[in-house]
């Protein structure tokens, strides 16, 4: 799910340039397969979630798929191909079992029953098919990342299977990254993530570092920690520069100026509808409420919520408190307990219940979050039109994060216009001039 406030940190630094040139689209398909009948793995789903979250923070529209069968993998790649047609940057990440047969690399779905070499070709997914789909889209930059050489539980049934994955040549404008060198095995990891993905997530967040250097930093860290037993490897034919986090420009992100407050505002009444936003007029929240600040504080509370806080928060939510409802929805999306054994469990059902409740009451932070849920298909069927509608409701109440998300989904739907970009820019300029409360 495209996380709400953080979209501003991605769009605003380059927004002045957006007035004259289109924003580059970033799309990613992230797959984590772990629940195999033979050779189950511990970390690929955690790895996929970590990578997806990190990519969303740097502006990618992410399709996250967990424990998928062959049919679902095909469908996901087809959906990914449609996003790639928008141009810009495409990234495919896979964590799970992979194997090579006669120099060809295959990604293994969770339902694959591999009894012979022929089974691999018919029941596996040829990595070159993904590469071809990306190459056909003529993206400026294509990135293929495979953390898929952990072991081969089917080797005893496939005599010609070689250890690890085979070398792949990168087409023009493409970088292929392997978690280990061709013909070698990668470690699944003893912690929450594989050692490769752990460093990948860490390094791609580095500001102003070219993508080739990012993977070099990952290689150095993994090689050091494994004492040369695992050496990541890349093949690159990139023709231009790409940064996961672009160099900082002179425009500062507005949310960086907002200080968190110790107590959340408690709202038990329905927010009043705001008048239509006029691009040249100052944005005034109904009843002098600062939804941008509230959204930031809700994000902080949700990230740190523990299961012990749920009863009181849920009681407030059941009374119609939109802030409590929105906070619960976000906390259940984050699912802190899924990663470190503490805190909130992840629940799409509860996330949807509470987010929809607050959105129905007209709360713009929840409307924005519900738009993000539909934009990324988290627990619901992906629907860009519904995402657009919810972002529009929130943006019309002056919620700045929703304006950024509305711009992004508008580009996907072909509705983008310069007026919307100017509206966002003017809203940011206004907030930059206001003192921090």
Steps between C-alpha positions, in 0.01 A plus 500: 500500500629843407559648840316817544713784641824376345380568146568867568864434569521346154297740290582838646879519447448493125161664478629821345638297212167320467339823385696469178567125465315177590576312825682174432290196583650230723340154500606180678384141529621339823451125558587297810450121485565301816216253562630212288384144559860391448768726640299770678696819566477734795578846368381570142162643601666725760756596238233589245310711753813685605599574139146606408481741793840648415411546134173669587692749713708599199206546266432160344154372424544149641313179425579273796430127458556234766513119462363498146440204271595488135171643374516788747859572399393525136211729588726720712755533221223592256373768738855622550543524123204738481662730755827491308329643192476830687876537456765603749657243734404136548625268775437127551604337829469130579583314821455123516623185333671528163696258288676479168450239230738499204599860557143629547378636832160404640311655791300236685132556594383359833277240331774357275532121520843443351561135418713536188685752286196545277294599804728796560431651158123447517442571869766762564518859380779583257678811625565600141124538449495772766806661347341494153182660630700779660718549192195520272359790703803715403536641850782744559628277781423134573619328818473122552593385852516128581551377855420152376802273539440384856506126427346246264275246675413346162860425398472130572217479242672716238844371423596775257418775748810701586573675828363852529388710204660552161649824377259724308593775258326829564327660200553869430376717787487207744678401820472141625596439862557156655522442872809289434737421215385273216530133596498577874244474779368787712409478866135515605616672817462429871315824573179652366648562153761347276835669536481630142156656537587646839782702345305575182224667703759695697704619204222598260390763753834681466447848349667608177672164439489367139335160466822326397668629816205384710551141388873533547440607860274197545768271357766639732279458808382146416849383407639638825231345719522157337881501494505467120260203498231701321595762243212683329538561130353732237481530123429852375432671170350818644529801274394776741511598864247377754470571872258328735520820707587793270745771605343758731381820335422839642132425570454357850235242580221663698453214745857530621395820674215341695591397854312202652271573791475272805121476481284437194201728447180315581228560243155360572305713258480476126731740316314754294542498124756750381429745217650420162872573484598792283856473378583864569324522840647404840380163628305534825396188692141486632481595870871593480604134506841416361450164332859493378625509856238250616604259226863524605416438866277204410790350304729527803243349736423210264868416455552474875169350610509185711229242546447630855369829359236337282210473753495873578558597138229264379253632758560852367465374142169332576374830639563655158837663566642535149857552623488174698341319206767623258782418743372144550466449126857609439639298791334184371649566157852542637475177702800572718464164676558318173861615494633514853262286705362803685228751440207486261416200281437572133135474393363618165145445624537726803702750298212529253230507770638795691633695200164472324318606816699823529487567125120460506487769768685734262841500669756595230795310652297178485369582153856540380603172662204318346599639161849358555350161589312489167799636310718212616237227529573430867224269621274622217491477123731762352284787371661823382163669449397442862845614611453819299157562654623466859815706438278770346271508806800547730676747272186714482525542877854632462688186603840541337603133494180420310585765241833330435335159471228647278768629264660155484180305430390769255811429295418129498144572383611761250327783690810692607502877444723795573230663714520222757879529518475876552239447772733267689795734456304798631372299798856403587624855464224619735590246767869575473421862582284413802665471843516156656226468761 
